[in-house]
């Protein structure tokens, strides 16, 4: 299989850019047909179609997505990208700001990289969490 001319991290950047600009056409091009997202806020599983729909309907809008760090590991036709982001925006009218670590899995498909899986884990300030837990016992 011939390798894609575009490195996987550029396709990942297209994913982030498409989310930021609500470009559902680009989003559809980047995501594999069986794409699955494990949501950073709730841990729920979201299909590519559902992600595209919440972006198209402006139910989910991003103000910022800063990819602050990432590392790419490539295994023949599979790439695993782990990184860190700071994101802000609105979901169903509720403002959110989240810092997370993520894992994205991309595969080579038709001479390009497509994202098959994305999972985010929220980075929580431990001090805040412990302080909140302590308040529950007061």
N, C-alpha and C positions, 0 to 999 in steps of 0.2 A: 504494500500500500504506500503510495507516495505521501510524503508529509505535507502538511499545510504550510503555506508560505508565511502565514500570520501566526506568531507565537500565542500560546494559550492566554497569557496575561493581557494581551491586547483584546482578545475576545471577551475576557472578563471585564476589561475597562468599558467595552461596548455595552455590556450588560448593565454596569453601573450608570453609564451615560444615558442609556435608554430609559432606565428607571427615573433618573433625574428629569429628563425632558419629556417623560410620558410618551415616548416613541414606541408604540405597540408593534409597529412593523419591524423595527430593529430587534425588539425583544423577541418577537416570534422567530426571527432568523437565528438568534443566538441560542435559544432554548431548544433542546431535543424534544421530540414529540412526547416522550414519557417522562419529561422533567418533573422532579419533585422538590419542593422547598419545605424545610422544617423551619417554621416561623420562629424568629428570635424572641418575640414577646410572649408567645403562648405555647410554643412547642408543637403546635398543630401542623398537620401535613397539608400542603397546598399544591395543587396541580399547576402545570404551566398555563393551562387554559384559564384557571381561576385567578392566577396572578395577573395575567394579561387583562382579564376582565376588570379587576379592581383598579388597575392602572388606567385603563380606557375610560372607566366611569368616574375617575377622579375620586373614588372612595379612598384610595391610597395616593398621597402626593408627597414627594420628597422635596425638602428645601435644600438640604445638603447631604452628600454622601462623600466622606473623605476616607479614601483607602490610605491608611497611615503606615501600613507595613504589609508586605506579603512575601511569600516564598513559594516557588514553583518546583514541583518534582514531576518529571515526565517518565512514563514507562511505556515505551513504544507508542501505542495509539490511545493512551490514557494519561491525563494530567491531573494532578491533585494540587490545588492552590490553597494554602492556609494563610490567613492574614488577619488584619485588624481594621475595623472601620469605626468612624463616628458618623452617625446619621441623625437627621432631624426632619420632621415633616408632620403630616396629619393623616390619621386613619379615622374614617367616619367622623370627621370634624374634631377629633381629639388630637391635641398636639402631642408629639412624642420626641424625645431625645434619647438616643441609646448609643452606648459604646459596646462593641462586640468583637469577639473573635469568630472567624468563620472558616468553614471548609467547603470548597467548591470542587466538584469533580467534572471534568470535561473529557469528551471522547472525540476521536477523529471520525468524521462522518462526511462523505462527499467532499473530500479535499479541504475541509475546514474543521475547526473545533466547535463543538456544541456542548452546552452545559446540561448535564443530566441530573445533577444533584447539588443542592445548596443547603447548608445548615449553619445557623448562627447561634452563638451562645452569648448571652448578655454578660458584660463585665460589671459586676456590682461592687460598689465601694463597701468593703467588709465592715469598716467602722460604722457606716450608716446603718447597715443591716443589723449589726450587733446592738447598736444604740436603740434601734426600733424594737428589737426583740426584748431588750432590757425594760423598755417602757411598758411592754405588755405585762410584766410581772409587778409593776409598781401599783 
